[in-house]
Amino acid sequence: MSIRDLTNDQATFMWFQLLFEILLQIPQTIDSKNEMMHECLLNYENDQIEKNKILEFQQIYSSDTCIRWYTRDTFLYRLVNRALRTQNINDIFKYRFYIKDLYQQLENLSAIKKRK
């Protein structure tokens, strides 16, 4: 199979696989977290309840709680899910700090489950 034989869906899938491979290699920094927090606050600038949750996240978040945060009915699930569902590369990049943690935690859980 050559590149010319790929359908649009297959090509899109390959590009997103590559994007995620690159995102997972980028080191997490305080700047990447701050960029994500800024984006979250922009999206909820008129919603004080969600802004409070964003500030809570900013203060107490740790990578071992990322799945718990994703499963709560909060800004984080809605924004990250929208970025992934729409495949918006700019938005996915803004949430790279969190997406990397989520990916790694899911990988860890999968490895634990396979050992059982």
C-alpha positions in Angstrom: 0.0 0.0 0.0 1.3 3.4 -0.9 0.4 6.9 0.4 -1.6 7.4 -2.7 -3.8 4.5 -1.9 -4.9 5.8 1.5 -8.5 7.1 1.9 -9.1 10.4 3.6 -10.1 8.7 6.8 -7.0 6.5 6.8 -4.8 9.5 6.1 -6.5 11.5 8.9 -6.1 8.6 11.3 -2.4 8.4 10.4 -1.8 12.1 10.9 -3.5 12.0 14.3 -1.5 9.0 15.4 1.6 11.0 14.4 0.4 14.1 16.3 -0.2 12.1 19.4 3.2 10.4 19.2 4.8 13.8 19.0 2.6 15.3 21.8 3.7 12.4 24.1 7.3 13.2 23.4 7.1 16.9 24.3 8.1 17.5 27.9 5.4 18.9 30.2 6.2 22.4 31.4 4.6 24.9 33.7 4.1 27.0 30.5 2.0 24.2 28.9 -0.1 23.9 32.0 -0.5 27.7 32.1 -1.5 27.8 28.5 -4.2 25.2 29.1 -5.4 27.0 32.2 -5.7 30.3 30.2 -7.7 28.5 27.5 -10.0 27.0 30.0 -10.6 30.4 31.7 -11.3 32.0 28.4 -13.9 29.4 27.6 -15.7 29.9 30.9 -15.1 33.6 31.5 -18.8 34.1 32.2 -19.4 31.0 34.3 -18.3 31.5 37.9 -19.0 27.9 38.9 -16.7 26.5 36.2 -14.1 29.2 36.9 -14.0 28.0 40.5 -13.5 24.4 39.3 -10.7 25.6 37.0 -9.0 27.3 39.9 -9.4 24.2 42.0 -7.8 22.2 39.3 -5.0 24.6 39.0 -4.3 24.3 42.7 -4.7 20.6 43.4 -4.2 18.7 40.2 -1.7 15.9 40.0 -1.1 13.4 37.2 -2.5 10.5 39.3 -5.9 12.3 39.5 -6.3 12.9 35.8 -8.8 10.2 35.2 -10.9 11.3 38.2 -10.9 14.9 36.7 -11.9 13.6 33.3 -14.9 11.7 34.6 -16.2 14.6 36.6 -18.9 16.8 35.0 -16.6 19.8 34.5 -14.9 22.1 32.1 -12.1 19.6 31.6 -14.1 16.8 30.1 -16.1 19.2 27.9 -13.1 21.0 26.5 -10.8 18.1 26.0 -13.5 15.9 24.6 -14.5 18.7 22.1 -10.9 19.1 21.0 -10.5 15.4 20.4 -13.9 14.9 18.8 -13.4 17.8 16.4 -9.8 16.9 15.8 -8.8 20.5 16.1 -5.0 20.4 16.2 -4.7 23.8 17.8 -7.1 22.9 20.6 -5.5 19.5 21.1 -2.1 21.2 21.4 -3.5 23.6 24.1 -4.6 20.7 26.2 -1.4 18.7 25.7 -0.4 19.0 29.3 -3.5 17.1 30.4 -3.8 14.8 27.4 -0.3 13.4 28.1 -1.2 12.6 31.7 -4.5 11.0 30.7 -2.8 8.9 28.0 -0.1 7.7 30.5 -2.6 6.9 33.2 -4.7 4.9 30.8 -1.6 3.0 29.6 -0.7 2.2 33.2 -4.2 0.9 33.9 -4.1 -1.2 30.8 -0.8 -2.7 31.7 -2.0 -3.5 35.2 -5.1 -5.2 33.8 -3.1 -7.3 31.4 -0.9 -8.6 34.2 -4.0 -9.9 36.1 
